[in-house]
Amino acid sequence: MKGDLSIACQRCLEPYYYTYENATELFVCRDDKVAERLMDQHECIVVPGYLVDLHEIVTDELHLYARDRHPNKEDCSYNFSK
């Protein structure tokens, strides 16, 4: 997944743009037994009936891997001398 995000910095609350890029490979499994066999080598999700909610997966990935503050401290307007 790759794209430009507009993010509000969690330190200074100012918006900034960040190019998000992350490659995640998920194995969709029908039950826990299959997932347990594969999870040593792969990231697995258990989805009965193989109906995957892509919106939920993408949202989770963004929350886990997108930055929450300016990548460079110098770009942040937060007063670090407090």
N, C-alpha and C positions, 0 to 999 in steps of 0.2 A: 504494500500500500504506500502510495506516495502522493503528497499534495501540500499546498500552502495553507497554513492555519493562521487565523487571527486569534491571538491568545491574550488574555488580561494577565499581566504579571502578578503573581501572588505576593510579591514584596511591595511594589510601588503602585499596583493596580492600573498602570498605564498599558494600553494595548501595544502589541508588537507582532510582527509576522515571523513565522517560523516554518521552515520547510521540513515537513514530517516525512520520514522514510523508514519503513520497518517491514521486514519480510517474516511472516509467521506462517508456519505450515501446521495445520490442524488435521488430525485424523478423526473422522466422525465414526463413532462406534455405537452399535445398537444397545449394548448393555455393559455393565461394569466388568464382567468377566473378560470380555475382549479388550477393553481399555486397560485393564491391569496387565495383560500380556504385552501390550504395546508401549506402555508408558515409560519403560526404561530407555527407549530409543526415540519416542515421539511424544509430542504434546497432543493429548486426546481430549475429546469432549464426548459425553454420552448423550445421545439424542434418540429416544425411542421413535421409531418410524422414519428416521432419517430426514425429518423436517427441521431445517436449520434456520434460526432467526438471525440473519446476517446483520441486521441493525444492532442487535444486542452484542454480537461478537465485535463489530467495528467499534461500537461505543466503548466496550471493555478495553479493547486494544489501545484506543486513544487515551483513555484514563490511565492505563498502565505505563505507556511508553512516550507520550507527548510531554514536552517540557512544561513546567508550571511557572517558570520565571525566566527572565532574560538570560540567554546563554552566557553573555559577557557581563560581568558585574559592572563594568564601566558604562554600559548602555542603560542601566537601571537608574531611575531617578530617586530611588530610596536613599535616605540619609543613613549611611552605615556608621556614622560617628556617634550615633545616639548611645 
